[in-house]
Amino acid sequence: MENTIRPGDRVVVDRTAQVRRGDVIVEQQPSVGPGYFIRRVIGLPGDRVACCNARGQITVKGKALDETYLYPGDAPSETRFDVTVPKGKLWLLGDHRRISYDSQQTGPLAVRVSGQVFLIFRSGHPIFLRTPQTFVTDGLAPPGTRTPPALAGVDVSSLASLALLALTIIGVIRHVIRVRRRHRARAPRLPPSTGVPLAQD
């Protein structure tokens, strides 16, 4: 999946996401055995996927993909195909097409999707994956990133914690003010000065 995902990167997966075109997913192939693969979803069931048009591009439902995420120097596909993806299968390709073992060799794949990759950590830095613009422009997928419910929950709980902390601080300040006022009210009052000088030793 280079250069989208590089050796040493850590990925965060949303297991609740519905699969869409352009998604990078983690999947298993029951026919192959145990193990996980990371590939990009190019075609969904019912889609006609083909390679290549006059400009050497893959088409999905007749719409050409401008695959800017491909590994530098890679062609969109090492093989030619024209397939309608059957029910229960996906057309999956790696971003490093020259070395990827994917639908180029096997055709549509029946896989068990473990989740959608939405976040990559590279050298400690977070990188959020967005839907590639080509899928959005062609109307093949909605735009932007998706915030998983779990992550949204973290955001909400963080805001709630900050709000609770702010209310606690305000409460402590008001309590201190009330205590000081009560203390002042109970303190004995000295008689007003008579102007008589105090004795000096």
Stockholm file with secondary structure:
# STOCKHOLM 1.0

chainA/1-201         MENTIRPGDRVVVDRTAQVRRGDVIVEQQPSVGPGYFIRRVIGLPGDRVACCNARGQITVKGKALDETYLYPGDAPSETRFDVTVPKGKLWLLGDHRRISYDSQQTGPLAVRVSGQVFLIFRSGHPIFLRTPQTFVTDGLAPPGTRTPPALAGVDVSSLASLALLALTIIGVIRHVIRVRRRHRARAPRLPPSTGVPLAQD
#=GR chainA/1-201 SS CTTTSCTTCEEEEETTCCCCTTCEEEEECTTTCSCCEEEEEEECTTCEEEECCTTSCCEETTEECCCTTSCTTCCSCSSCEEEECCTTCBEEECSSTTTCCSHHHHCSBCCEEEEEEEEEEETTEEEECCCCHHHHHTTSSCCSCCCCHHHHHHHHHHHHHHHHHHHHHHHHHHHHHHHHHHHHHHSCCCCCCCCCCCCCC
#=GC SS_cons         CTTTSCTTCEEEEETTCCCCTTCEEEEECTTTCSCCEEEEEEECTTCEEEECCTTSCCEETTEECCCTTSCTTCCSCSSCEEEECCTTCBEEECSSTTTCCSHHHHCSBCCEEEEEEEEEEETTEEEECCCCHHHHHTTSSCCSCCCCHHHHHHHHHHHHHHHHHHHHHHHHHHHHHHHHHHHHHHSCCCCCCCCCCCCCC
//
